[in-house]
Amino acid sequence: MFRISFFYFLATLAYLIFIKYFRSKNPKANNEIIFNDKNSEVIKYIFVKEMIKRLELLEKMGYNEWINYNQKNNRIKIGDYYYYFNIWEKNQVSGGNLTFINKVSQDPSFQNLSFNDILRITTNNFVILENRIDPNLIKNMYGSKNDINEISYFWFNTLKKQIEQRNAVTMRFDKNNINGIIELSYVSKDVNAEEYYNFVSIMSNQFLIFLILFVFTFTGILFIIFDWYKDSLLMPLLIFIVINTYIISTFNKNNSKENYTVLNEKFTNLNSSTLSLAFLISVNIYVINALKKTKKSTYYGILVLFISSLFFLLGALYRNSDYKNTEDIRQSYVQKELIYNMVILMNIITILTMFVVTITGFL
């Protein structure tokens, strides 16, 4: 009994350390963004200088030759960092609608795609509506009356798989009735780092205390049952490790700060999915009855696990409509998602136990 108590003391200590670590963890400083922020005026000056050079080349080259040159030389280096050219060609489509075709980009797959096509490709990556790409972005760049235009916008970097806020300098070009804009930009904000939250950071202290006490209680009962019947503690130890590995991995999970519409939809889907657990639980009632013929420690251990999952299920079904703001809804969603997945995990363990008993016949 002493070894079980000592084991739980160490496990509790580990939990407290994990929670403190995950809650205090901040996104790593992005050195490129720090550099851009400190040197923004110098960077913009270099951008203008480099774009003027490219426009002077356009006067000496044919348009297609110029595009090929920029595709091969699509970046400049300032300090330790690279900055990429974007070239958009104006295209008048049927119906008089104005669109723009990308000719040069950091992502070669964007070349010769319209801005609308790129918008369709990237739009699903924007969960936060306020940070979406402006559908009139290139049109606004082109429509500027200034020879040199500065603009800030959101973009999805397909190579880095991250949402960025970028500051750009743009200039118009015209060659044989073909016109458009040339652009250089730098990252001013990593939206993924600043607009995402860590799950454990928004869970309430009451929920965390309940979660740890409940998990430690039912797994502790498993240890006591197997120790009482003088059986190996391997099974309760494995259950303890699997469940707590899932909980700790959830603590470290990150998600975007969804707007109310997206969050409400996710919450509705979660509540609907919770009701579907009834079938899984009914299957496990049959499994538990079948386990009566096995060792008593295995039967009672799985019975405790199953009953615990029912308590968790009641927690997932509990509804609270007293939300003061979006943060309260987000907190409730994160906590319910953890409970919901815990119910599934505990019932899967029950089914796997029955599978192992059937195959081996020695538990």
ZAMARGU-4260 file (C-alpha; in steps of 0.2 Angstrom, whole numbers, plus 5000, padded with zeros to 4 digits):
<rodrens>
0) 5000/5000/5000 | 5015/5012/5004 | 5021/5010/4986 | 5004/5015/4979 | 5003/5030/4990
5) 5021/5035/4986 | 5017/5033/4967 | 5002/5044/4969 | 5012/5057/4978 | 5024/5058/4964
10) 5010/5058/4951 | 5002/5073/4960 | 5018/5082/4960 | 5021/5079/4942 | 5003/5085/4938
15) 5006/5102/4947 | 5023/5104/4938 | 5015/5101/4921 | 5000/5113/4924 | 5012/5127/4930
20) 5023/5124/4915 | 5009/5124/4902 | 5001/5139/4909 | 5016/5149/4910 | 5023/5144/4893
25) 5023/5158/4881 | 5026/5158/4862 | 5044/5158/4857 | 5050/5175/4851 | 5051/5176/4832
30) 5067/5184/4829 | 5062/5189/4811 | 5047/5198/4817 | 5058/5207/4830 | 5071/5212/4817
35) 5057/5218/4805 | 5049/5229/4819 | 5066/5237/4824 | 5071/5240/4806 | 5054/5243/4798
40) 5059/5260/4790 | 5075/5254/4783 | 5067/5238/4776 | 5053/5249/4767 | 5067/5260/4760
45) 5076/5245/4753 | 5059/5238/4746 | 5056/5254/4736 | 5074/5254/4730 | 5073/5236/4724
50) 5056/5238/4716 | 5062/5253/4706 | 5077/5243/4700 | 5065/5229/4694 | 5054/5242/4685
55) 5069/5249/4677 | 5073/5232/4671 | 5055/5231/4664 | 5059/5246/4652 | 5074/5236/4645
60) 5066/5219/4644 | 5051/5211/4636 | 5036/5208/4648 | 5038/5189/4648 | 5057/5190/4649
65) 5055/5201/4664 | 5042/5189/4673 | 5054/5175/4670 | 5068/5185/4677 | 5058/5189/4693
70) 5053/5171/4695 | 5071/5165/4695 | 5076/5180/4706 | 5060/5182/4717 | 5069/5187/4734
75) 5081/5199/4742 | 5090/5197/4758 | 5091/5210/4772 | 5101/5205/4787 | 5098/5187/4789
80) 5081/5186/4782 | 5074/5184/4764 | 5059/5195/4757 | 5049/5189/4742 | 5042/5198/4727
85) 5024/5196/4722 | 5019/5202/4705 | 5001/5203/4700 | 4995/5206/4683 | 4978/5214/4680
90) 4966/5204/4670 | 4949/5210/4664 | 4937/5195/4663 | 4920/5193/4655 | 4907/5205/4663
95) 4919/5218/4666 | 4925/5211/4682 | 4943/5215/4687 | 4954/5201/4694 | 4973/5199/4696
100) 4984/5184/4691 | 4999/5180/4701 | 5015/5179/4690 | 5028/5179/4704 | 5026/5173/4722
105) 5036/5165/4736 | 5025/5149/4733 | 5028/5143/4715 | 5011/5134/4715 | 5002/5151/4716
110) 5010/5157/4699 | 4997/5159/4685 | 4983/5157/4698 | 4970/5171/4700 | 4969/5180/4717
115) 4951/5173/4719 | 4958/5155/4716 | 4972/5158/4729 | 4958/5165/4741 | 4948/5149/4739
120) 4963/5138/4742 | 4969/5148/4758 | 4952/5153/4766 | 4949/5137/4776 | 4964/5140/4786
125) 4956/5156/4794 | 4946/5151/4808 | 4946/5169/4815 | 4935/5179/4804 | 4943/5195/4808
130) 4959/5189/4802 | 4954/5183/4784 | 4962/5189/4768 | 4953/5204/4762 | 4944/5199/4745
135) 4948/5216/4738 | 4966/5216/4744 | 4975/5217/4727 | 4961/5228/4719 | 4965/5240/4734
140) 4984/5239/4730 | 4981/5243/4712 | 4968/5256/4715 | 4980/5267/4726 | 4983/5284/4718
145) 5000/5285/4726 | 5015/5280/4716 | 5022/5270/4731 | 5009/5262/4742 | 5010/5255/4759
150) 4997/5242/4765 | 4995/5230/4780 | 4985/5214/4777 | 4983/5196/4783 | 4990/5181/4773
155) 4991/5162/4774 | 5009/5157/4772 | 5007/5140/4763 | 5025/5136/4765 | 5026/5139/4784
160) 5008/5134/4787 | 5004/5149/4797 | 4993/5165/4797 | 5003/5181/4796 | 5000/5199/4796
165) 5011/5207/4783 | 5016/5225/4779 | 5019/5228/4761 | 5025/5241/4749 | 5018/5241/4732
170) 5021/5250/4715 | 5011/5249/4699 | 5019/5244/4682 | 5014/5246/4664 | 5021/5237/4649
175) 5013/5237/4632 | 4996/5239/4639 | 4999/5225/4652 | 4999/5232/4669 | 4998/5227/4687
180) 5008/5229/4703 | 5024/5223/4711 | 5025/5220/4729 | 5038/5217/4743 | 5032/5213/4761
185) 5038/5208/4778 | 5029/5199/4792 | 5024/5210/4806 | 5014/5198/4817 | 5013/5179/4818
190) 4994/5177/4821 | 4996/5158/4825 | 5007/5163/4840 | 4997/5178/4846 | 4979/5172/4843
195) 4980/5154/4848 | 4978/5148/4866 | 4984/5133/4876 | 4970/5122/4883 | 4975/5121/4901
200) 4978/5140/4901 | 4959/5143/4900 | 4953/5128/4911 | 4946/5133/4927 | 4955/5129/4943
205) 4939/5120/4950 | 4939/5109/4934 | 4957/5105/4935 | 4955/5100/4954 | 4940/5089/4950
210) 4948/5081/4935 | 4964/5076/4945 | 4955/5070/4960 | 4943/5060/4950 | 4956/5052/4939
215) 4967/5048/4954 | 4952/5041/4964 | 4946/5029/4951 | 4964/5023/4946 | 4968/5022/4964
220) 4953/5010/4967 | 4960/5000/4952 | 4977/4998/4961 | 4969/4993/4977 | 4958/4980/4969
225) 4972/4972/4960 | 4983/4973/4975 | 4969/4965/4986 | 4968/4950/4975 | 4987/4949/4974
230) 4987/4951/4955 | 5000/4960/4944 | 4998/4979/4945 | 5002/4980/4926 | 4984/4982/4920
235) 4980/4997/4932 | 4997/5005/4929 | 4994/5004/4910 | 4977/5012/4912 | 4984/5025/4923
240) 4998/5029/4910 | 4986/5029/4895 | 4973/5041/4903 | 4985/5053/4910 | 4995/5053/4894
245) 4980/5059/4885 | 4976/5072/4898 | 4993/5079/4898 | 4994/5080/4879 | 4977/5089/4880
250) 4984/5102/4892 | 4998/5106/4879 | 4985/5107/4864 | 4983/5124/4856 | 4968/5131/4847
255) 4963/5147/4838 | 4953/5160/4847 | 4937/5157/4837 | 4924/5170/4835 | 4907/5167/4842
260) 4899/5159/4826 | 4913/5146/4824 | 4913/5142/4843 | 4895/5140/4844 | 4895/5128/4829
265) 4909/5117/4837 | 4899/5117/4854 | 4883/5111/4845 | 4893/5097/4836 | 4901/5092/4852
270) 4884/5091/4861 | 4876/5081/4847 | 4891/5069/4847 | 4889/5066/4866 | 4872/5058/4863
275) 4880/5045/4851 | 4890/5038/4865 | 4875/5028/4871 | 4878/5015/4858 | 4896/5013/4864
280) 4891/5011/4882 | 4878/4998/4878 | 4891/4988/4870 | 4902/4989/4885 | 4888/4983/4896
285) 4888/4967/4887 | 4907/4966/4888 | 4907/4968/4907 | 4894/4954/4909 | 4906/4943/4898
290) 4921/4948/4910 | 4912/4940/4925 | 4920/4924/4920 | 4938/4931/4921 | 4948/4935/4936
295) 4939/4945/4949 | 4952/4959/4949 | 4950/4961/4930 | 4931/4961/4931 | 4930/4973/4946
300) 4943/4984/4939 | 4934/4986/4922 | 4918/4988/4931 | 4925/5003/4941 | 4932/5010/4925
305) 4915/5009/4916 | 4906/5017/4931 | 4919/5031/4931 | 4916/5034/4912 | 4897/5036/4916
310) 4901/5049/4928 | 4911/5058/4915 | 4897/5056/4903 | 4885/5065/4915 | 4898/5079/4916
315) 4898/5080/4897 | 4879/5080/4896 | 4878/5094/4909 | 4873/5111/4901 | 4876/5128/4907
320) 4868/5143/4898 | 4875/5156/4910 | 4889/5162/4899 | 4894/5180/4901 | 4906/5181/4886
325) 4914/5171/4872 | 4929/5166/4884 | 4916/5157/4895 | 4909/5147/4881 | 4927/5143/4875
330) 4932/5137/4893 | 4916/5126/4894 | 4920/5119/4876 | 4938/5114/4880 | 4933/5106/4897
335) 4918/5097/4888 | 4929/5091/4874 | 4942/5083/4886 | 4928/5075/4896 | 4920/5068/4880
340) 4936/5061/4874 | 4940/5053/4891 | 4923/5044/4890 | 4928/5037/4873 | 4945/5032/4879
345) 4939/5023/4895 | 4926/5013/4885 | 4939/5009/4872 | 4950/5002/4886 | 4935/4991/4891
350) 4933/4984/4874 | 4952/4981/4872 | 4952/4972/4889 | 4939/4960/4883 | 4948/4958/4866
355) 4964/4953/4876 | 4955/4942/4888 | 4947/4933/4873 | 4964/4931/4864 | 4975/4926/4878
360) 4963/4918/4891 | 4975/4921/4905 | 4970/4938/4913
</rodrens>
